[in-house]
Amino acid sequence: MEWDRLFEDLEDQIASGWEAERAALDAEAERLRIARLDLRTRLGALADEGTTVTAVLADATRVHGRLRAVGADWIAVQPQEGAGLALLPAHAVELWSLDHGALLSSVGAAPLSPLRERMTFGFVVRDLARRRGGVTLRTRSGTLLTGTIDRAGADHLDLALHDAGAPRRARAVTGFRMVPFASVLMIGADAPASGPA
């Protein structure tokens, strides 16, 4: 009888030792997985969930809204106030503010799709130029420009200046600016025009 109890105790000790070892290995594997996570991947998971965040830019501007998309080197936020979209180069964001639940859920993120990995800031800016919609552009120096992106090169864009909300017409254009992408903190794109009524 005592031998049976001894063997049961030994089995319990071995089983609990294995469980403790397995738990330690699982915890270490999770630490290694999290150590390999990059910010873009976590933001991508938050965008998939449509999480509300606040992006604090390098000039202390706050962009509060729903995270819509993440690309190779940019993030799109749909601001809560007004329509449109804020296109943020990744280098322009100093920090992200979000609730604890969203912060924890972003740790379980899957990598971005290969297509999103290839969509650079320049690619998105060229699409804005093609669409010919009005934009508001904020630079690192605090300059706020309104107009239409005429074209986008490899590392800069050409902006035709005109009043916000006005269509780009030759008589409405008050000047032109070449803006390096490195100077851009945010491009606010007007909401797409609705179809004919």
Helices and strands as residue ranges (DSSP letters): H 2-36, H 39-49, E 52-57, E 62-70, E 74-79, E 85-89, G 90-92, E 93-97, H 100-105, G 106-108, H 114-118, H 121-131, E 134-139, E 144-152, E 156-161, E 175-180, G 181-183, E 184-189
